[in-house]
């Protein structure tokens, strides 16, 4: 579930940036192909870190959730462990369903 949550948080950052700078963020992303972090408005780049700092005023745990979910997007030990656990469960289910009992 964390990878999906992280994906939605990426979307949240884009929509939040658009709410701060109406009709400036989405057109730049969609029409010019710029990534969110490369857009500079009001003297600052709209990186996820900057946007999460602003969002954390209203949602105090959002940066913790972001940090935890990063491991499932970028290569990390957390993703490796989750993958091993999933593969073990999948293999066990497969073997149990194909065993001669």
PyMOL commands that set and color helices and strands:
alter all, ss='L'
color gray80, all
select helices_A, chain A and resi 2-20+25-32+36-38+48-55+62-70+77-97
alter helices_A, ss='H'
color red, helices_A
select strands_A, chain A and resi 40-41+44-45
alter strands_A, ss='S'
color yellow, strands_A
deselect
rebuild
show_as cartoon
